[in-house]
Amino acid sequence: MAAPMFRCFSRARWFGSLGTSGVLFLGLREAHSGAQGLLAVQKARGLFKEFFPERGTKIELPELFDRGTGNFPQTIYCGFDPTADSLHVGHLLALLGLFHFQRAGHNVIALVGGATARLGDPSGRTKEREALGAERVRSNARALRQGLLAMGANHQQLFADGRPWGSFTVLDNSAWYQKQHLVDFLSAVGGHFRMGTLLSRLSVQTRLKSPEGMSLAEFFYQVLQAYDFYYLFQHYGCRVQLGGSDQLGNIMSGYEFIHKLTGEDVFGITVPLITSTTGAKLGKSAGNAVWLNRDKTSPFEFYQFFVRQQDDLVERYLKLFTFLPLPEIDHIMQLHEKEPEKRGPQKRLAAEVTKLVHGQEGLASAKRCTQALYHSSIDALEVMSDQELKELFKEASFSELVLDPGTSVLDTCRKANAIPDGPRGYRMITEGGVSINHRQVTNPESVLVVGQHILKNGLSLLKIGKRNFYIIKWLQL
C-alpha cells in the first residue's frame, strides 16, 4: 500500500548541539506532552545516542511520537543481517530500543536481512566479510526469525506493564528483493544516488584507505539498506530507522533517498555500541560474541556474562539493558554502596536480561547451574537435565553406563576413563583427588548408593582433581 499522509507540525523545541552531518547529539527536552518517557527518558538512560536529521521540514521527531497528535502510533524498524544463525549481545540494545517503542504504543519491525547479508555491511569493519552462500544465509535467516519471535514473546509475556502496546513484526528483505531484476532495479533506484555522497561516508572512506580496499558488493550495501527504509516507508508507513552508531551513514542514505523521492522527512536514531573491557566491539567477527541462541551460549554462560560486569559499568548497563525505572535503579545502587560484596546490581541485571532472552525457564536454568557449580548444591544437581549438565560442564566427558550390582567407586572411575589403570588410579581416590556429586570419596571399594552417588535424575557428576569433570548417565536403574 502507499505511504499514508501525515499532518504538518510546528517546530518542536530542541536543546542541543548540532554535530557533523546534521546529527543532534545532546539534549532532547525532558518533557514533551505524550512523548515524555520515550525519547527524553531513553536519552537520559543512555539508550538513544544520536538523532538524524536535526531539522525536519514537515514534522519534528518529538511530536511524531506524541499521543495527542493525529499521526499516532508510528512505525519504527531496525535491521539485523543473518551473518550467523544467532544474534549476540551486541544486537541487544537495538532490540531494547524497538521494545521501548513498542511499550509506548508504537508498531515496530525487526527486519532480517536475508538479501543484504549476501553483500556484507562494511560499516565498522576493516576488511571484507567472509562471503556466505545463498543456502547458508537462508538457514541463518530462519534461525534469526525464530530467535526474534521468541524474544518478542518473552517480552510480551514476562514484562507487560498494563499499558496497551504496539505490534512486533519480523520481516525478511529477501521477500522484496527476490522479485527484483538487476537492470530494472538499477534503472529505477540507482539514478537517485550521487556517487560523491556515497563515497563520502565514513565507512566507505575507511575501507577505501585500507590495504584490502572495498568491493562493489560492499559499496552497494548502503543503497540496499536505503531501499529497505523506502520500502518499509511505502508499505508500512515506517518513518524511523533504529540502528547502532556505526549505521549512521546507511541511515543518512535512506533519509536522502526517501526525501528525494517523496519530499517527506524520515528519521534515524542510533544506540551505542557495546564494547569489551579492551574497547573492542562485541561481535562474531571480533571473536568475543555472547550469543542469544542457547545452542551457542547457554543461559548459564549468558547469565554469568552480566553477573561478572564491573561495578563501574553495572549502573549504566541496568539503564541500557533493562526496563527497570530509573528510581528503582537508583535504589539498587544505593543498596550496593552499603553491601558491595553481595553484587546485587549485577545479579538483578543478569536476571532481567536472561529472562528477556531465554524466558523464565532459561533464568531458572541459569540459577540452577550457578548453584550447582559455585555453591556445590546437591539439590540443584538433582533437578538438572542432561542438557543443563552438558552446558554447564561443556568440556566434560559424557558417558552412559549400566549400573551392575556391586558397582564400586573404582569401577565407575575406570569405566568413565577418568583415572589411569593400576595403582596410580587407585591412589588418586585414596588420596582425596576424586569426588562424586560434590562429595569427596576416598574408599575405592565403596559400592555406589542411589541418592548419594547417583542422583534422583539418574546422573552422577564425577570430578577428578580441580577441573576435570565427567558426567555419567546411569541406564536401567
C-alpha positions as CSV (number, residue, x, y, z in Angstrom):
1,M,0.0,0.0,0.0
2,A,1.1,3.6,-0.5
3,A,2.6,5.5,2.4
4,P,-0.1,7.3,4.4
5,M,-0.2,11.1,4.5
6,F,0.8,12.8,7.7
7,R,-0.1,16.2,9.2
8,C,2.4,19.0,9.3
9,F,3.5,20.2,12.8
10,S,5.1,23.3,14.1
11,R,8.8,23.2,15.0
12,A,9.5,21.5,18.4
13,R,11.8,22.9,20.9
14,W,15.2,21.3,20.9
15,F,18.1,22.0,23.2
16,G,21.4,20.7,22.0
17,S,24.4,21.0,19.7
18,L,24.4,20.1,16.0
19,G,27.1,17.6,15.2
20,T,28.6,16.8,11.8
21,S,26.2,15.7,9.1
22,G,23.2,17.3,10.8
23,V,23.1,14.9,13.7
24,L,21.7,16.1,17.0
25,F,23.9,14.7,19.8
26,L,22.6,16.2,23.1
27,G,19.6,17.4,24.9
28,L,16.0,16.5,23.9
29,R,13.9,18.5,26.3
30,E,12.9,16.4,29.3
31,A,9.1,16.6,28.8
32,H,7.1,16.8,25.6
33,S,3.5,16.0,26.2
34,G,2.9,12.3,25.4
35,A,6.4,11.9,24.2
36,Q,7.9,12.2,27.7
37,G,9.2,8.8,28.8
38,L,10.1,7.8,25.3
39,L,12.7,10.0,23.6
40,A,13.7,12.1,26.6
41,V,13.8,9.2,29.0
42,Q,15.7,6.9,26.7
43,K,18.2,9.7,26.1
44,A,18.6,10.0,29.8
45,R,19.1,6.3,30.2
46,G,21.8,6.5,27.5
47,L,20.0,4.1,25.1
48,F,19.3,6.7,22.4
49,K,22.6,8.3,21.3
50,E,22.1,10.3,18.1
51,F,19.1,11.7,16.2
52,F,19.1,12.4,12.4
53,P,18.3,14.8,10.9
54,E,18.1,17.7,13.4
55,R,15.8,19.7,11.3
56,G,12.6,18.3,9.7
57,T,10.6,20.2,7.0
58,K,7.2,18.5,7.7
59,I,7.4,17.2,11.3
60,E,9.7,17.2,14.3
61,L,10.8,14.0,16.0
62,P,9.4,14.6,19.5
63,E,5.9,15.5,18.1
64,L,6.0,12.4,15.9
65,F,5.6,10.3,19.0
66,D,3.1,12.5,20.8
67,R,-0.1,10.6,21.6
68,G,-2.0,13.9,21.3
69,T,-1.4,14.2,17.5
70,G,-3.2,12.6,14.7
71,N,-0.2,10.6,13.5
72,F,0.0,8.2,16.5
73,P,1.1,5.4,16.5
74,Q,4.3,5.4,14.4
75,T,6.2,2.5,12.9
76,I,10.0,2.0,13.6
77,Y,12.3,-0.6,12.2
78,C,15.8,-2.0,12.8
79,G,17.6,-4.4,10.6
80,F,19.6,-7.5,11.5
81,D,21.7,-9.3,8.9
82,P,21.9,-13.1,9.3
83,T,25.6,-13.4,9.0
84,A,25.3,-16.1,11.7
85,D,22.4,-18.3,13.0
86,S,22.1,-16.2,16.1
87,L,22.1,-12.6,17.3
88,H,24.5,-11.7,20.1
89,V,24.7,-9.2,23.0
90,G,26.0,-6.6,20.6
91,H,22.5,-6.6,19.0
92,L,20.6,-6.3,22.2
93,L,20.5,-2.6,22.6
94,A,18.8,-2.1,19.2
95,L,16.2,-4.7,20.2
96,L,15.7,-3.0,23.5
97,G,15.2,0.3,21.6
98,L,12.4,-1.4,19.5
99,F,10.8,-2.8,22.6
100,H,10.8,0.6,24.3
101,F,8.9,2.0,21.3
102,Q,6.5,-1.0,21.4
103,R,5.9,-0.4,25.1
104,A,5.0,3.2,24.3
105,G,2.3,2.1,21.9
106,H,4.2,2.2,18.6
107,N,4.5,-0.6,16.0
108,V,8.0,-2.0,15.5
109,I,9.6,-4.1,12.8
110,A,12.6,-6.3,13.2
111,L,13.9,-6.7,9.6
112,V,16.1,-9.8,8.9
113,G,18.5,-9.0,6.0
114,G,18.1,-12.3,4.1
115,A,19.2,-10.4,0.9
116,T,21.6,-7.8,2.2
117,A,23.6,-10.4,4.2
118,R,24.8,-11.8,0.8
119,L,26.7,-8.5,0.2
120,G,28.0,-7.8,3.7
121,D,27.8,-4.5,5.6
122,P,31.2,-2.7,5.6
123,S,30.2,-0.4,8.5
124,G,32.7,-0.6,11.4
125,R,34.9,-3.1,9.6
126,T,38.5,-3.0,8.4
127,K,38.2,-5.9,6.0
128,E,35.5,-7.6,3.9
129,R,33.2,-10.1,5.5
130,E,33.5,-13.8,4.5
131,A,31.1,-14.5,1.7
132,L,28.1,-16.6,2.6
133,G,26.3,-18.9,0.2
134,A,22.6,-18.5,-0.5
135,E,21.5,-21.6,1.4
136,R,23.6,-20.7,4.4
137,V,22.1,-17.2,4.5
138,R,18.5,-18.7,4.2
139,S,19.3,-21.1,7.1
140,N,20.7,-18.3,9.2
141,A,17.7,-16.1,8.4
142,R,15.2,-18.8,9.5
143,A,17.1,-19.1,12.8
144,L,17.2,-15.3,13.4
145,R,13.4,-15.0,12.7
146,Q,12.7,-17.8,15.2
147,G,15.0,-16.1,17.8
148,L,13.4,-12.7,17.3
149,L,9.9,-14.1,17.6
150,A,10.8,-16.0,20.8
151,M,12.3,-12.9,22.4
152,G,9.3,-10.8,21.3
153,A,7.1,-13.4,23.0
154,N,9.2,-13.3,26.2
155,H,8.9,-9.6,26.2
156,Q,5.1,-9.7,25.8
157,Q,4.6,-12.4,28.4
158,L,7.1,-11.5,31.1
159,F,7.4,-7.7,31.0
160,A,3.9,-6.5,30.5
161,D,3.2,-3.2,32.3
162,G,-0.6,-2.9,31.9
163,R,-0.4,-0.3,29.1
164,P,-1.6,-1.0,25.5
165,W,1.4,-1.9,23.4
166,G,2.1,-1.7,19.7
167,S,2.8,-4.7,17.4
168,F,6.1,-6.5,17.0
169,T,6.6,-7.8,13.4
170,V,9.5,-9.8,12.0
171,L,10.1,-9.4,8.2
172,D,12.8,-10.6,5.8
173,N,14.0,-8.2,3.0
174,S,14.5,-11.1,0.6
175,A,10.7,-11.0,0.2
176,W,11.0,-7.9,-2.0
177,Y,14.5,-8.3,-3.5
178,Q,13.8,-11.7,-4.9
179,K,11.2,-10.1,-7.2
180,Q,13.6,-7.5,-8.5
181,H,15.5,-7.7,-11.8
182,L,19.0,-6.2,-11.6
183,V,18.8,-3.8,-14.6
184,D,15.3,-2.7,-13.7
185,F,16.3,-2.1,-10.1
186,L,19.4,-0.1,-11.1
187,S,17.4,1.9,-13.6
188,A,14.7,2.8,-11.1
189,V,16.8,3.3,-8.0
190,G,20.4,4.0,-9.0
191,G,19.7,7.3,-10.6
192,H,18.7,8.8,-7.2
193,F,22.1,8.3,-5.6
194,R,25.1,10.5,-6.1
195,M,28.5,8.9,-6.2
196,G,30.1,11.8,-4.3
197,T,27.7,11.4,-1.4
198,L,28.1,7.7,-1.2
199,L,31.9,7.9,-1.4
200,S,31.9,10.5,1.4
201,R,30.5,8.1,4.0
202,L,33.0,7.4,6.8
203,S,32.5,3.6,6.5
204,V,33.4,3.8,2.8
205,Q,36.3,6.2,3.3
206,T,37.8,3.9,6.0
207,R,37.6,0.9,3.7
208,L,38.9,2.6,0.6
209,K,42.0,3.7,2.5
210,S,42.6,0.1,3.9
211,P,45.0,-2.3,2.2
212,E,42.2,-4.5,1.1
213,G,40.1,-1.7,-0.4
214,M,36.4,-2.2,-0.9
215,S,34.4,-4.5,-3.2
216,L,31.5,-3.2,-5.4
217,A,29.2,-5.5,-3.4
218,E,30.1,-3.9,-0.1
219,F,29.8,-0.4,-1.7
220,F,26.3,-1.1,-2.9
221,Y,25.2,-2.3,0.6
222,Q,24.2,1.2,1.7
223,V,21.9,1.5,-1.4
224,L,20.0,-1.6,-0.5
225,Q,19.7,-0.5,3.1
226,A,18.3,2.8,1.9
227,Y,15.9,1.0,-0.3
228,D,14.7,-1.2,2.7
229,F,13.9,2.0,4.5
230,Y,12.0,3.3,1.5
231,Y,10.1,0.0,1.0
232,L,9.0,0.0,4.7
233,F,8.1,3.7,4.4
234,Q,5.9,3.0,1.4
235,H,4.3,-0.2,2.6
236,Y,4.2,0.2,6.4
237,G,4.3,3.9,6.9
238,C,7.7,3.5,8.7
239,R,9.3,6.8,9.4
240,V,12.1,5.9,11.8
241,Q,15.1,3.6,11.5
242,L,16.9,2.5,14.6
243,G,20.5,1.2,14.4
244,G,23.9,1.0,16.1
245,S,26.0,4.2,15.9
246,D,28.1,2.6,13.1
247,Q,24.9,2.6,11.0
248,L,24.6,6.4,10.8
249,G,25.9,6.6,7.2
250,N,23.5,4.0,6.0
251,I,20.6,5.7,7.8
252,M,21.6,9.0,6.1
253,S,21.4,7.3,2.7
254,G,17.9,6.1,3.4
255,Y,16.8,9.6,4.6
256,E,18.2,11.2,1.4
257,F,16.7,8.6,-0.9
258,I,13.2,8.9,0.7
259,H,13.3,12.6,0.9
260,K,14.3,12.9,-2.8
261,L,11.5,10.6,-4.0
262,T,8.7,11.7,-1.7
263,G,9.6,15.0,-0.2
264,E,8.8,13.5,3.2
265,D,11.1,13.6,6.2
266,V,12.1,10.4,7.9
267,F,14.4,10.0,10.9
268,G,17.2,7.9,12.3
269,I,18.0,7.1,15.9
270,T,21.2,5.3,16.9
271,V,22.1,3.3,20.0
272,P,25.6,3.0,21.5
273,L,27.9,0.1,20.6
274,I,28.7,-2.3,23.4
275,T,32.4,-3.0,23.8
276,S,34.6,-5.3,25.8
277,T,36.9,-4.2,28.6
278,T,39.6,-3.7,26.0
279,G,37.4,-1.4,23.9
280,A,36.7,-4.0,21.1
281,K,33.2,-4.1,19.7
282,L,31.4,-7.2,20.9
283,G,30.5,-9.5,18.0
284,K,31.1,-12.5,15.8
285,S,34.0,-11.0,13.8
286,A,35.9,-9.9,17.0
287,G,35.6,-13.5,18.3
288,N,34.1,-12.3,21.6
289,A,30.4,-12.7,20.9
290,V,28.0,-13.7,23.7
291,W,25.2,-15.3,21.7
292,L,21.5,-15.2,22.3
293,N,20.9,-18.7,21.0
294,R,21.1,-21.3,23.7
295,D,23.0,-23.7,21.4
296,K,25.8,-21.3,21.1
297,T,25.8,-19.6,24.6
298,S,24.0,-21.4,27.4
299,P,21.6,-19.5,29.7
300,F,24.2,-20.1,32.5
301,E,27.1,-18.6,30.5
302,F,24.8,-15.7,29.4
303,Y,23.8,-15.0,33.0
304,Q,27.4,-15.1,34.2
305,F,28.5,-12.6,31.5
306,F,26.3,-10.0,33.2
307,V,27.0,-11.1,36.8
308,R,30.7,-10.6,36.1
309,Q,30.3,-6.9,35.0
310,Q,32.4,-4.5,36.9
311,D,31.0,-2.1,39.4
312,D,31.8,1.0,37.3
313,L,29.6,-0.4,34.4
314,V,26.7,-2.0,36.1
315,E,24.6,1.1,36.7
316,R,24.9,2.1,33.0
317,Y,24.0,-1.5,32.0
318,L,20.9,-1.5,34.2
319,K,19.7,1.6,32.4
320,L,20.6,0.2,28.9
321,F,19.6,-3.5,29.2
322,T,16.6,-3.5,31.4
323,F,13.1,-1.9,31.7
324,L,13.6,-1.0,35.4
325,P,12.5,2.5,36.2
326,L,15.3,4.9,36.9
327,P,14.3,5.5,40.6
328,E,14.4,1.7,41.1
329,I,17.9,1.6,39.6
330,D,19.0,4.4,41.9
331,H,17.7,2.4,44.9
332,I,19.5,-0.7,43.8
333,M,22.8,1.2,43.5
334,Q,22.3,2.8,47.0
335,L,21.9,-0.7,48.5
336,H,25.1,-1.7,46.6
337,E,27.1,1.0,48.2
338,K,26.2,-0.4,51.6
339,E,26.8,-4.1,50.7
340,P,29.0,-4.3,47.6
341,E,30.1,-7.9,48.3
342,K,26.5,-9.1,47.6
343,R,26.8,-7.9,43.9
344,G,23.1,-7.0,44.0
345,P,23.1,-4.8,40.8
346,Q,24.9,-7.5,38.8
347,K,22.6,-10.2,39.9
348,R,19.5,-8.1,39.1
349,L,21.0,-7.1,35.7
350,A,21.7,-10.7,34.9
351,A,18.3,-11.9,35.9
352,E,16.4,-9.3,33.9
353,V,18.3,-9.8,30.7
354,T,18.4,-13.6,30.9
355,K,14.6,-13.6,31.4
356,L,14.1,-11.5,28.3
357,V,16.4,-13.6,26.1
358,H,15.8,-17.1,27.5
359,G,12.5,-16.8,29.3
360,Q,11.6,-17.8,32.9
361,E,12.8,-21.3,32.4
362,G,16.1,-20.1,31.0
363,L,16.6,-17.9,34.0
364,A,15.8,-20.8,36.3
365,S,18.3,-23.0,34.5
366,A,21.0,-20.3,34.8
367,K,20.4,-20.1,38.6
368,R,20.4,-23.9,39.0
369,C,23.7,-24.1,37.2
370,T,25.1,-21.3,39.3
371,Q,24.1,-23.1,42.5
372,A,25.5,-26.4,41.2
373,L,28.9,-25.1,40.1
374,Y,29.7,-22.3,42.5
375,H,27.8,-23.4,45.6
376,S,28.2,-27.2,45.3
377,S,24.4,-27.6,45.7
378,I,23.3,-31.2,45.5
379,D,19.7,-30.1,45.3
380,A,20.5,-28.1,42.2
381,L,22.4,-31.1,40.6
382,E,19.4,-33.4,41.3
383,V,17.0,-31.3,39.2
384,M,19.3,-30.5,36.4
385,S,18.6,-32.0,33.0
386,D,21.1,-33.8,30.8
387,Q,21.2,-30.6,28.6
388,E,22.0,-28.4,31.5
389,L,24.8,-30.6,32.7
390,K,26.3,-30.7,29.3
391,E,26.0,-26.9,29.0
392,L,27.5,-26.3,32.4
393,F,30.4,-28.8,32.0
394,K,30.8,-28.4,28.3
395,E,34.4,-29.8,28.4
396,A,33.3,-32.8,30.4
397,S,33.2,-36.3,29.1
398,F,29.6,-37.7,28.9
399,S,29.1,-41.5,29.4
400,E,26.1,-43.7,29.5
401,L,26.8,-46.7,31.8
402,V,24.7,-49.7,33.0
403,L,24.6,-50.0,36.8
404,D,25.6,-53.5,37.6
405,P,25.1,-54.9,41.2
406,G,28.0,-54.0,43.4
407,T,29.5,-51.3,41.2
408,S,32.2,-49.5,43.1
409,V,33.7,-46.1,43.0
410,L,36.8,-47.6,41.4
411,D,34.7,-49.4,38.8
412,T,32.9,-46.2,38.0
413,C,36.1,-44.1,37.6
414,R,37.7,-46.7,35.3
415,K,34.5,-47.2,33.1
416,A,34.4,-43.5,32.7
417,N,38.1,-43.4,31.7
418,A,38.6,-40.8,34.4
419,I,41.6,-42.4,36.1
420,P,44.6,-44.5,34.8
421,D,44.6,-48.2,35.3
422,G,46.7,-49.8,38.1
423,P,48.0,-48.5,41.4
424,R,48.2,-44.8,40.3
425,G,44.4,-44.6,39.7
426,Y,43.7,-46.4,43.0
427,R,45.9,-43.9,44.9
428,M,44.1,-40.9,43.2
429,I,41.0,-42.0,45.1
430,T,42.5,-42.8,48.4
431,E,44.5,-39.5,48.4
432,G,41.3,-37.5,48.1
433,G,41.5,-36.5,44.4
434,V,38.1,-37.8,43.5
435,S,34.6,-36.5,44.3
436,I,31.1,-37.7,43.2
437,N,28.3,-35.1,43.3
438,H,30.5,-32.6,45.2
439,R,31.2,-35.2,47.9
440,Q,34.8,-36.4,48.3
441,V,35.2,-40.2,48.1
442,T,38.3,-41.9,49.5
443,N,37.4,-45.6,49.6
444,P,37.8,-47.1,46.1
445,E,35.8,-50.2,47.1
446,S,32.7,-48.3,48.2
447,V,29.6,-49.5,46.4
448,L,27.6,-46.8,44.7
449,V,24.5,-45.7,46.6
450,V,21.4,-44.4,44.8
451,G,20.6,-41.0,46.3
452,Q,24.2,-40.3,47.2
453,H,26.5,-41.3,44.4
454,I,23.6,-41.5,41.9
455,L,21.2,-38.6,41.9
456,K,17.4,-38.9,41.6
457,N,17.7,-37.9,37.9
458,G,20.0,-40.9,37.2
459,L,23.1,-38.8,36.9
460,S,26.5,-38.7,38.6
461,L,29.0,-35.8,38.4
462,L,32.5,-37.2,38.8
463,K,35.3,-34.7,39.4
464,I,39.0,-35.7,39.2
465,G,41.3,-33.1,40.7
466,K,40.2,-29.5,40.5
467,R,39.0,-29.1,36.9
468,N,38.3,-32.4,35.2
469,F,34.6,-33.3,35.1
470,Y,32.9,-36.5,33.9
471,I,29.1,-36.8,33.6
472,I,27.6,-40.3,33.9
473,K,24.1,-41.2,32.9
474,W,23.1,-44.5,34.5
475,L,20.9,-46.8,32.5
476,Q,18.5,-49.5,33.7
477,L,18.4,-48.2,37.3
